[in-house]
Amino acid sequence: MRNLRELCLDGTALKELPSSIQHLQGLQYLDLENCKNLVNIPDNICNLRSLKTLIVSGCSKLNKLPENLGSLTHLQLLYAARLDSMSCQLPSLSDLRFLRILNLDRSNLVHGAIRSDISTLYSLEEVDLSYCNLAEGGIPSEICYLSSLQALYLKGNHFSSIPSGISQLLKLKILDLSHCEMLQQIPELPSSLQILDAHGCIRLESLSSPQSPLWSSLFKCFKSEIKELECRMASPSLFLQGFVYRGVNIVIPESSGIPEGTFHEGSHVTLKLPWNWYRDYNFLGFALWSAYSPLDNESKDGDGDEYPCTFKCVLNYHGFLTELPLKSRCTCYNDGGVSDQVWAMYCPKGAIARHRFLGNSSSLSASFQGYIHGRAAKVKKCAVHLLYRQGSSALLEKRALMMLFKRQEKYKIFKCHL
């Protein structure tokens, strides 16, 4: 037994772990998920120095983790979701230097449960603090020092703002703030971000102004995506290695403010492209917009779907299709979805420019679709706009987006300083 590497006790009626578990010195994987009667984990579990994965999610009577959890110095994955018997206190995690995933989804954390020493977890790639009862100040500013962080899930909490230093997370690709109903503003974002989900944020500041920090941040993300795509296209071997371009995406409530008079009714739009658009250095790409209404009634089919909602845009250039999807795991879509929301996406011209020698089309059409458990959602209106750089890159920080909403009717142009 000393050489046992995996122990799966998930779903059992276990009330407590025997103290003899400390003798399993070779144990690397311990699964206690949904042990509904488990009330305590002995401190000597922390003698399992080889343990890499610990799962205690769904242990509804468990209200704390071992105080010396930091002794598990080789731990890489910690799943402690749905610990809701009472307010849950976390021990110090500062010594878990190899921890890559921390999942506390739907655990009822006490105020101050997320400590400032989280900054020492420099290997963290994914943190899920969704529905953790976090109020204003519940997210320490030190979270901005997690240099390896790629995904941060904060949905369903009660704060009105998040730390402004989040722009320092230079590897962050996903930021989920959906259903944070008290959230009023979103600070500057890191240029690496690809997905920002803020649907259900009913108090979010108006975003109709081109001076909004959010739009400025998103165009910085767009610029970063352009550079990455250009690097891939310059190296055919990299470009052909299963690369699927997904754009820079944002989902927000329609009530937060969308540029007036720029939408077409329905789910399809066609626009004329300028002559030699793919050779124009100042032409950056496309801004794609679509507004959706929730289903009239809840969908009971597919309640177990991993991704209950899918948004999709299909670009058609001379018969060559480029599909741009965005999938959501949000359970609100099980009830048809929240109030009207907008999906905006920024797509570099390089995503379709590889087809430019295969046809002479002067137009681009876009078709928007939304599916909730396989049922088509209503696309109320949509738009495609051309994005141009204007002026030098030195003006980016000072005057980003000042011309964003200066629409030119012929080509539906947005100008921005990049």
VENDA-V573829 format. One record per residue. SS is DSSP state (a for helix, b for strand, c for the rest). OMEGA is omega in whole degrees, -180 to 180 (none if undefined). NEAR is the number of other C-alpha atoms within 8 Angstrom. Layout:
BEGIN
SS;OMEGA;NEAR, SS;OMEGA;NEAR
END
This chain:
BEGIN
c;-180;4, c;-179;8, c;179;8, c;-177;9, c;-178;8, b;178;8, b;-178;9, b;180;8, c;-175;10, c;176;9, c;-179;9, c;-179;8, c;-178;8, c;178;9, c;177;9, b;178;9, c;177;9, c;-179;6, a;-179;8, a;-180;5, a;-179;9, a;-179;11, a;180;7, c;-172;11, c;178;11, c;-175;11, c;-180;15, c;-174;10, b;179;12, b;-176;13, b;178;12, c;-175;14, c;176;12, c;169;12, c;-169;17, c;-178;12, c;-177;10, c;-177;14, c;-175;10, b;172;9, c;-175;10, c;-179;10, a;-176;9, a;173;9, a;-178;11, a;172;13, a;180;9, c;-171;14, c;178;10, c;-174;11, c;180;14, c;-179;10, b;176;12, b;-179;13, b;176;11, c;-179;13, c;177;12, c;175;12, c;-165;16, c;178;14, c;-179;11, c;-177;12, c;175;13, b;176;8, c;-180;10, c;-175;11, c;-178;9, c;-179;9, a;-180;12, a;178;13, a;178;10, c;-168;13, c;179;10, c;-178;12, c;-180;14, c;-177;11, b;177;11, b;178;12, b;180;12, c;-179;14, c;174;12, c;172;13, c;-167;17, c;-180;13, c;175;8, c;-179;7, c;-172;9, b;177;13, b;178;10, c;171;10, c;175;10, c;179;11, c;-167;10, c;-178;11, c;-179;10, c;-172;14, c;-180;11, c;-178;12, c;-179;14, c;-179;10, b;175;12, b;-177;13, b;179;12, c;-176;14, c;175;12, c;170;12, c;-174;14, c;-174;13, b;174;12, c;179;9, c;-179;8, c;-179;6, c;176;10, c;-172;10, c;-180;8, a;-179;9, a;173;10, a;-179;11, a;-178;12, a;-177;10, c;-171;15, c;177;11, c;-177;12, c;178;14, c;-178;10, b;177;12, b;178;13, b;178;11, c;-178;13, c;176;12, c;-180;13, c;177;13, c;-179;11, c;178;13, c;178;10, c;-178;9, c;-179;7, c;177;11, c;-178;10, c;180;10, a;-179;9, a;177;10, a;-179;11, a;178;13, a;-180;10, c;-169;14, c;-179;11, c;-172;11, c;180;14, c;-178;10, b;-180;11, b;-178;13, b;-176;12, c;-172;14, c;171;12, c;179;13, c;-168;14, c;180;12, c;178;13, c;178;11, c;175;9, c;-176;9, c;-178;10, a;-179;8, a;-179;7, a;178;13, a;179;12, a;-178;9, c;-168;13, c;175;9, c;-176;11, c;-180;14, c;-177;10, b;174;12, b;-178;13, b;178;12, c;-175;14, c;177;12, c;169;12, c;-168;17, c;178;11, c;-175;11, c;-178;14, c;-179;10, c;178;8, c;-176;9, c;176;11, c;-175;11, c;177;10, c;-176;14, c;-179;13, c;-171;11, c;178;14, c;-178;10, b;171;11, b;180;12, b;-180;11, b;179;14, c;-178;12, c;177;12, c;-167;16, c;-180;12, c;-177;8, c;-179;10, c;178;7, c;180;8, c;-177;11, c;-179;9, c;177;6, c;178;12, c;-180;9, c;178;9, a;-179;9, a;-179;11, a;177;11, a;180;13, a;-177;12, a;178;11, a;172;9, a;175;10, a;180;14, a;179;13, a;179;10, a;179;10, a;178;12, a;-180;11, a;-179;8, a;-180;8, a;178;11, a;178;9, a;180;8, a;-179;10, a;178;10, a;179;6, c;-177;8, a;-179;8, a;178;6, a;-174;9, a;-177;10, c;-177;7, c;175;6, c;-177;5, c;175;7, c;-178;4, c;-176;6, c;176;7, c;172;11, b;-169;14, b;173;12, b;175;11, b;-176;12, b;174;13, b;178;14, a;-179;10, a;-179;9, a;175;12, c;180;8, c;-179;8, c;-176;7, c;171;5, c;-177;4, c;-174;6, c;171;9, b;178;9, b;178;7, c;-170;8, c;-174;12, b;178;10, b;176;11, b;177;9, b;180;10, b;178;8, c;177;9, c;177;7, c;179;5, c;-177;6, a;-175;8, a;178;9, a;-177;5, c;-179;7, c;-176;6, c;178;7, b;-173;12, b;-176;12, b;-169;12, b;168;12, b;-176;13, b;-178;12, b;172;12, b;-180;14, b;-174;13, b;171;14, b;178;11, c;176;11, c;-178;9, c;179;5, c;-174;6, c;179;8, c;180;11, c;179;6, c;173;5, c;-180;8, c;180;9, c;-180;4, c;177;7, c;178;5, c;-178;9, c;-178;17, b;176;13, b;169;12, b;-179;12, b;172;11, b;178;11, b;177;11, b;-179;12, b;177;11, b;179;12, c;178;9, c;178;5, b;-172;7, b;172;8, b;-177;9, b;-178;8, b;-177;11, b;170;9, b;-178;9, b;-179;9, b;175;8, c;-171;8, c;-178;8, a;178;7, a;-179;8, a;174;11, a;179;13, a;178;9, c;179;13, c;179;9, c;-180;10, c;-172;8, c;-178;11, b;-177;14, b;172;12, b;176;13, b;-179;11, b;180;11, b;-172;12, b;178;12, b;180;13, c;-179;11, a;-180;11, a;177;10, a;-174;9, a;180;8, c;178;7, c;-168;9, a;-179;9, a;-174;6, a;179;5, c;-177;7, c;-178;7, c;178;7, c;-179;8, b;178;10, b;177;13, b;-180;11, b;178;12, b;-177;10, b;-179;13, b;174;11, b;-178;13, b;175;12, b;-174;14, c;177;12, c;179;5, b;-177;6, b;173;8, c;-178;12, b;172;9, b;-175;14, b;-176;11, b;-176;12, b;179;17, b;171;12, b;180;13, b;175;11, b;-180;13, b;180;13, b;170;12, b;177;11, c;-180;9, c;-177;7, c;179;8, a;180;7, a;-179;5, a;-172;11, a;-174;10, a;-175;6, a;-170;5, a;180;8, c;174;12, c;-178;13, c;-180;10, c;-172;10, c;-173;10, c;173;10, c;-173;8, c;173;8, b;-166;8, c;-173;6, c;-176;4, c;-176;11, c;-173;11, b;164;12, b;175;14, b;179;13, b;-178;13, c;178;15, c;none;13
END
